[in-house]
Amino acid sequence: MKRTLFLAFWVLAALILVFTGQAGAQTNGPVSASLSIPDGDYTVGDSIPVTLVVTHPAGYYAVIPALPTDQPWGDFTVAGQSAATTVDNGDGSETTSAVIDARLFSPGSFTTPQIDIAVTDGSGGLQTVTAAPAAVTLGSVLQPGDSELRDIKGQANLPLPAVWPWIVAALGVAALAVLAVVLWRRRTVAAVDNRLPHQRAQDALVAIEAMHLPEQERFKEYYTLVSGTVRTYIEQRFGVPALERTTTEIRADLKRIDIAEDVKSQILLFLQDSDLIKFSTFRPDMDSAAYLMATARFIVEATRPQPAVEEIDTPDRPTKRRNGRQPRQTSEVAA
């Protein structure tokens, strides 16, 4: 009897583990990605919409890479790319998609390169999913059998209009151009910002704080603005392209900058915390938002240029002032 109860207990435990595993698999779900091109008659230079689709569990975040427009993408040229959008599928999964405007400039059959997409689960887990290449065929603009050369058509004989209206129009355009240049120069001179980098950063942080974004639960926008201000300050202060580099790349740049090691560590922690909020579903609180602002101000104050300290006058060596003048000396008067 005891043996029968023991066996029944273990069978029940195994069934519970099986059903629990199935439920967890349904909750998490797979992550997949694909590239697709709609059917159509494409020719040289046509816009070819390449759709990138990533399906993932709800609450995950897919980082859609931005394809460069200034260099080839395989055989394709990227003319533009839409912003990524995420749609709830209603079954515990979401679909993140973007459309790539691709062009080809020769007929034939082509395939796009594959695309690797990073997907985070919002809890620190990160995985990479690959979208397989998509194929497309471009036809020639020539009709089948159309190989006959034809003469170029002659120029059409058009009556010449009167010249004086064109002269008046040209003078008017020239006058408007001169006026636009004068106004632009005045505006440029008026818009010159003579503030130092740390002053710009301090003013920007004050303006961000006045927006009261955390009180409106707009944490992603708040963290993006504060971290962007610090990145801009680092770029202007030390010549490091912080706006274009990842936190890992900035870590290598900081090794060449002459600032205290604890300040470097604080900068890296600040950027890592900001990336966590910007690229995941983690939701901070009001205390975390206030700490972020305090850290940003500490970084600016700790790395700002320090004013030079004047030396103390001594009888054998008068001190140079900041303006380069010697202090006025008085002659002794004989008693």
ABEGO torsion letter per residue (X at the ends): XAAAAAAAAAAAAAAAAAAAAAAAAAAAEBBBBBBBBBBEBBBBGBBBBBBBBBBBBBGBBBBBBBBBAABBBEABBBAEBBBBBBBBAGAGBBBBBBBBBBBBABBEBBBBBBBBBBBBAGAGBBBBBBBBBBBBBBBBABBBGBABBBBBBBBBBBBBBBAAAAAAAAAAAAAAAAAAAAAAAAAAAAABBABBAAAAAAAAAAAAAAAGAAAAGBAAAAAAAAAAAAAAAAAAAAGBBAAABBAAAAAAAAAABBBBAAAAAAAAAAAAAAAAAAABABBBBAAAAAAAAAAAAAAAAAABBBBBBBBBBBAABBBBBAAGBBBBBBBBBBX
